[in-house]
Amino acid sequence: MPTTVKGIHHVTALARDPQENVDFYSGVLGLRLVKKTVNFDAPDVYHLYYGNEVGQPGTILTFFPFPDAGRGKRGAGEISAVSFLAPSLSLEFWAVHLSKQGVRFDGPVTRFGEQLVSFEDPEGMRIEMVFADGKDSGESSWDGGAVPRDSAIRRIRGVTLMLRDRGRTEEVLTGTLGFRAAGREGDHFRFNVGEGGAECAIDILTSAGSPRAGQSAGSVHHIAWRTPTGKEQLEWRQKIQEAGLFVTDVLDRNYFQSIYFREPGEVLFEIATDPPGFTVDELPAELGTHLKLPPWLEPERTRIERALPPVRVADTRSGQ
Ligand code: ZN
């Protein structure tokens, strides 16, 4: 049986306008759009994947932009913030860059010994930028975008869960998924997973009286943890069942295989395989430039393309 998940695979969120989403995550935050596909369960809606140069697990943030979606309502049982990791020396760059782009940020503040700033994306999703170095775990940041390589986002550092109660969630994190309790600072209870400088953190905040979150644009939908193989994923499935949680069958997401379960605080967790990755249907140099469909949706391509609004990645190459 596996003892610990290997860190974050990806985070998926809900949005409204696909072009606004691309303009912010590619044009302002400098991530690479590594895959333009559709929501496999609702193919009239995009599924946009952002990441580093090749979209390595751990760097991936994805969105379902539903053009008619209203704003999500903040509350308990959801991920209330997503943290990126950027080099410690890039704080000044980001402060200037965000200001220039009209993004108002809070901070810097220090949490668990690291400086961070926080801001909202165009839909109100809370983003934190943590400035720390750690050992590079091989991520190659993307310098074809709005941010020069030496300041570029390295990967997703972690998420914050907003829960009514943290007891049973902590049990699943430490007892089932292999997280290590890393103490408390203020209201934040931290749990780490991953090794070799690729450490990921979950912070838990609690608010017993909070209403339940209502998910819509600006809400994080789920977080996926990494597993290296399909074989280990099946072992995870068994282990999660043995912990008394309902877990889905293995689903084919074309770029990875997935299982999903709700942790006791009602946040949706996924365990996703590293292979095959985003170069399975597009050359590394062309990632994100074509509308890619899984084989079972190819017969519907004409109809799907007609229903989707066009999106364009602006040429915001750093220095221009
Ligand atoms: Zn996912």
Residues whose N, C-alpha, C, O or C-beta is under 5 A from the ligand:
A	BS01	ZN	T12 A224 E270
